[in-house]
Amino acid sequence: MGSRIFLLNYGCAVNRAEGEAMAGVLASRGFTLVDNEDEADLVLVNTCGVKTPTENKILHRLKTIRRDRNIVVAGCLPKIIGVDRILEIGNVKGVIGPAAGEEVLKAVQTVLNGGRYVRLDGGGFNNLLPCLRENSVIRKIVISQGCAGACSYCATRFARGRLRSYSIEEIVKAIGRSVEEGVREVWLSSQDNSVYGMDNGSSIVELLEKIANMDGLFLVRIGMMNPRGVLKHLDGIVEALRNKRFFKFIHIPLQSGSNRVLEDMNRGYSVEDFMKIILRLRREMPRISVETDLIVGYPTESMEDFEKTLEAVKILKPDFLNISKFYARPGTSASKLPQLPTRIVAERSRMLSRLALEVKEKLSASWVGWEGLALVDERGVIPGSFIARNIFYKPIVIRQNLEIGSFIRVRVASHKPNFLVGEVVDKHLDEAEAIRLLEEENRASVSLA
């Protein structure tokens, strides 16, 4: 015991939450987490395999780790590309799968004692494990593993498997503990939050209702939900988002503006279904922030299909847009299709990115002059700057010394396409005043419904 561990934590919120838990488990058993590999006896790399560029980035990083350092690889990538490809790299001596939890302890101990450890089905993760958070005021809560879909392009389901939901009791208890420790922002995370509870007789709506009734000053960001599942629970999800506990923010991936391509992707919904959800949400909460994802260059995407995607973005006007160029992932049905030329995919990505920038520029400009409550939840990239989020989850950059986890009153003075620039009006709000302002702004956010 007492060995030093350097953690490289990649991927989505679920994967990063699992990395935080592995760090917590190791720290609770006497290991020391260090900030760079030169100080470490072992490097733990928690991997992601959702996209080819991410895979390439991680494989390259593995090859650059010092040859005299033991390496344990965790996460999704080994189950997607195979253990052999991982073990042939550098000094990798241990490989464990996603949601490892306490399994990491066996792997690290075995490797540090000179052995080799390979187990991809260990599991053992839960939200009550010790946790070393990357951000002291943000807690990522994993509400389920796996998904209920079968998208033609997705390899993550090979790593994560079918849906397995954690109990409401475990989730609520983990949130309560975290808030007692100073957490002010909770992320509900999974491969698809909308299908939570399908496997155990519960539902995402029941979970949100329980969280809405919890005590304490904290806000919850509901993570990605696929349209098919949202449609089944639309009334309940809308009602939850109207509650002061939740950011007025929703992440729903469209993936394509063409119904033909959506059918080829086996997504299980239409563009019209998606727009129905957004129209309902905006009717109830006019300024709700919408995040969506789009894949450019799916093998069956024609220019006409792509133009429909452009038109959908013009109508939708998303606050946040994640654009992914299609890359064939191993074992997926989409990987067996004839691929579009790289130059076509790249050009379509540029066209969509330009449109997205125009949309975000106009949306950001509309917030100039806004004043209200915001939670300071992270440090900015610019030295001495901080980022605060209002109840619509809009990032507001403030060049002033602030306390992480504090609630402040801020005025938006200017904007950039991807963020707002704010000035502090009052940074000395006590908890009672913050709650009062939160309730007041929440009522105003739904008043036009």
N, C-alpha and C positions, 0 to 999 in steps of 0.2 A: 504494500500500500504506500501512498505518498508519491506515486509516479505522476508525471506531468503529461497532460493531454491537450493537444491542440485540435479544436473542432472546426472543420469547414462545413458549413450548413447551407445547402442549396435547396431550391425548389419552391413549391407552393406553400401556402400557410400551413397546410396539414403536415407537410414534410418538415418544415421549420419548427413546428410545434413538437414534433417527435424528436428533432435534434435538441431542442431545449430540455425535453424530458431525459434524453440520454445523458446530457451534461449534468442535469440535476441528480440522476441516479449515481453517476460516477463521483460527483462532489460529495454526496451523502455517504459514500463508502471510502472517503479519505483521499481520493485523487484530486489533483490540482489542475484546474483549467487555465491554460496560459494563452497569451495573445499571438504567439507566432511559433512556427515549427522549429526554429533554432533552439527554443527553450524546452521543447517537448521530447519525451521518451517515446511517444506514440502519436500518430496523426489519425484522427477519426474523420472520415469523409462521408457525410450524409448526402446521397446522390439523388438526382432527379433524371427522368428519362422521357419527359413528355415531348420534347422536340429534338430534332437532330442537332441543331446548333448548341443546345444545352449539353447534349451527350458529348459532343466534340470538345466543348470547353472543359468539361469535367475530366474526360480522359486525358486531355493535354495537361491539366493541373496535376493529375495523379503522377504523370511522368516527370514532372518538375520537382516533386518532393524529394528531399535529400535521400540518397541511397542508404544512409546509415540510420534511417528512421523507420520503425515499424509502422505499418499502415493497416487499419481496419476500415473496410468499405461497407456502408449501410445504405438503406433506401431502395428506391424503385429500380435503378439502372441494372443491377445484377440479374433481376428477374426478367428484364426486357431483352438484354443483349447476351445473357448467359454468364455463368460464373467463370468459365474458362478464360474469357476475354479480360475479365477483371484480374484474375490470379496471375496472368502472364505479365502484368505491369509492375515494374519496380520491385518494391519490397512489400507488396500486399500479402499479408499472412492470415487475414481474417475477412470473412464476407458474411454479412447478415442482411436479411430482407427489410422491407418497410415495417413500420409499427413495431419496432424491435423492443422498445421499452427496456425492461430489466435484462433482456437477452444480451445487451451490449456489455454488461458486466462480465459475463462468462467469456465473451469474445476477447475483450481487452485483457483479462487476466490470463487467458490461455496464450495469447500472442506474446505478452510480456514475459511469460515463463518459457518462451522458446518454441511453443507449439503452433499448430495451425487450426483454425476454427471456421467451419463453413456450415451455416444453417439458415435457410431462407424462409422457413415457416415458423420461426420461433414465437413471433407475436409478443404479447406481454405488455403492450402499451395500454395505459388508461390515464384519464385526466387528473387522477389523484396522486400520480407519481411526483416525486420532488422535481422542481422545475427551475432552471436558470434562464430567466427571460432575457432575450436580446435587448428588449426595451423594458425598463422597469415598470412602466405604467400601462403597457399593452399585454394582454393575455390572449393567446391563441387557444381556443377550445375546440378540440376535434369532436364533432357530434356523431360521426359515423365513418366507417371504412368502406371502400368499394363503392359500386354504383349499381343501378338497376337498368342501365342502358347497354347498348351494343353498337356504338358509333363505329362506322367503317374505318375511320382513320386513327382511332385511339388505342395506344399500347398501354396506357396506364392501368386499364382494367385487367391486363394480364398480370400486373404486379400487385394490384390491390384486391382483385377478386370481386365477388358479389357483395351486396349490401349487408353490413353488420352494424347496427346502431348501438351506441352507448346509451345507458339508461338515463332518463330525465333526472333521477336522483343524483347520479354521479356528476352530471353536467352542472346542475344547480349547486351542488356542494362545492365543486371545483371553482365556480364563479365566486361563491360566497367567500371562500378562503382567500382567493386572489384579491378581492376588494378589500378585505381586512388587511392585506399586505400592502395596499397602496395602489392597486390597479384601478385605472379610471376608464379604460377602453377595452372592451372584450370583442374579439372576432370569433364568430361562430363559423367553423370551417369544416369542409368535407369535399369529396368529389362532386357532390350534388346535394345541397341542403334541402331541396324541395322534396326529396324522397325519404327524408329522415323518418324512421319509425315504421315504414312499410313492412319490415321484417319482424317487428315485435308488438304490433297492435297499437302503436302510438302514432304521432304525426308531428310535422314541423309546427303546425298551429298550436298543438297542446304544449310543446316545448316553449314556444314564444310566449304563450300565456303565463306559464310558470315563471319565466324570467321577468316578464313585465311586472309581476307582483313582488319581486324581491326588493329588499331595502338597500339603501346606500346610494351614493352619488357616483354613478358610472353610466357610460353609454355603450350601446351594443351595435356593432356592425354585422349585419347578416351577410354571410358570404354567398358565393355563386349558387344560383338556382337555375336549373334548366326549365325552359318554357313549358314542357309537357307536364312536369310536376307542379309548377306554379298554377297552371290552369285548374288543376284539381282542387287547389286550396286557395284560390284567388281571394275570396271574401275574407277568410281568416288571416291571410298574409297582409292584406290591405288594412284590416283592423289593427293588427299588431304594429304595423309601421306608423299608424296614427298615435301610438302610445309614446309618451315622453322618453321611455327607456331606449328607444331605437333611433339611430341616425336615419334621416330621410334619404336613404341611399339604397339602391338595388343593383345587383350585378346579375344580368341575364344575358347569356350568349346567344346571338342570332346566328352566327357562323356563315350565313350566306343570305343574300336578298332574293335568291331564286328558289322557288319551291321545288323545281326539278333537281337542283343540286342538293337541297335539304333532304329530299327523298333518297338520293344516291348515298348521302352521308348516313342514312338511317337515323335521322334525328327525331322523328316522331311528332313533328308539329309543322305548321305552315308559317309563312311570313305574316299572314293575316292573324293567326293565333298570337304571334309575338306582339303585333301592333295593338291587338285587343288588350293585352296585359298593360302595355305602356300607356295607352289612352285612359284606362281605368285608374291607374296609379296617378297620372297627372291630373285627372279630374278631381281626385281626392286630395292630392298634395301637389299643387301646381309647380313648385320649385324643386321637387324631388330630383336628386342626382341619379342619372342612369349611366351605368357602365355596361358595355357589351363587348363581345369578341367577334372577330371576323377572320375567316380563313381565305386567303387569296391563292388562286391557282390550283384548286382541287382538280384532279385529273379530268373530270367530266365538265368542268366549267368552261362554257363558251364565252365569247366576247359579249353576247347578248345577256348571258347570266351575270357577268361581271357588271354590266351597266345597270342591271336591276339592283345589285348591291350598292352601287353608287347612289341610285335613286332612293333606296331605303335609308341610307345615312342622311341624305338631305331632308327626308321626312322626319326621321327619328331624332336627329340632332343630339347625339349622346354627349354627356359631359365627359366621359372617359371612354376611349376606344382602344382596344388592344388588337393590333393587326399582326397576323401570323402568315408568313409564306408557307405554303404546303410543303411538307417533307414527308416522304413515305417512311412509316415506322415499321419495324420488323414484325411479321406475323399478322398484320392487319390486312383486311380484304382490299383496302385502297392501295396498298403497296403492290398489288398484282395488276393494277390498271396501267395502261400506257401513260407516262407522265408528260405534262406540258413542258415545253422548252423553258429553260431557266430564265432566258431573257424576257419572255412573255410574263412569267410570274413576277419578275423583278419590276417590270414596267407597270403592271397592275398594282403592285404594292406601293410604288411611288405615287401613282394617281390617287389611290385611296388615302394615302398619308397626307397629300396636299389638301384634299377635301376635308379630312379630319381636322387639320390645322385651322382651316378657315372657319369651320363650325365652332371649334373651341375658342377661337379668338373672339367671335361674336358673343358666345355665351359668357366668357370671362368678363368682357366689357360691360355686360348687363349688371354685374355685381358691384361695380364701382359706386361708392357712396353708401353701401350697406353697412349697418352698424349693429352689433349684437354680441352674444355670448360665444366663446370659442374655448376649446380644450387644447392646451399646449401639450402635444404628444410626441414631439421628436425635435432633435437638433437639425438645423438646416445644413446644406452643403457649404454655403458661404460661412466662414468662421465668424462666430458671434451671432449668427442668425438662428431663429427657431421657427418651427412650423406649428400652427394651431389649426384646428378643424372646427367649423361651425356645425350646426345640427344637420346640415345638408352634406357633410363630409367634404366640404370644399377646403383644399389646402391654402392657408393664408401664411405667407412668409413675412416674418417680422424681424427687423434688424435691431433688436433690443434684448438686453439680458433678461431672461424669464426663467421661471421654475417649471421643469418638466412635471406634468400632472396637475398644474394649476388651471383654474378657469379664469378667463379674463374677458373684459369687454374690449372689442376691437372695431376699428373702422377700416373699410377697404378703400385705400387711397388710389391705387392704380392696379394694373393687371398685366399678366403675360398669358399666352395661350394655355399653358399648363398649370398655372397657379395664380393666386391673387396676392397682392402686396398690401400689408396692413399697417396701421398705426394703433398703438395701445391707447385706449380711452381710460381704462381702470384695471390695474393688475392686482388690486387688493380686495378681491371678493372673498367673503367667507362662505362657508358651505351653505348656510341658509339663504344668502343672497343668490348664490349660483343656482340653487334649486328653484328659487322663485323666478329667476330669469329664464331658466330652462322650461319651466311650466308655461310661462308667458309666451315664449317663442314657439313652443310646440303648439299651443292653441292657435297662434297666428298662422302657423304653417299649414294647418288643416281647415282654416276658417272658410275657405272658398269651396270646400267640398259640398 
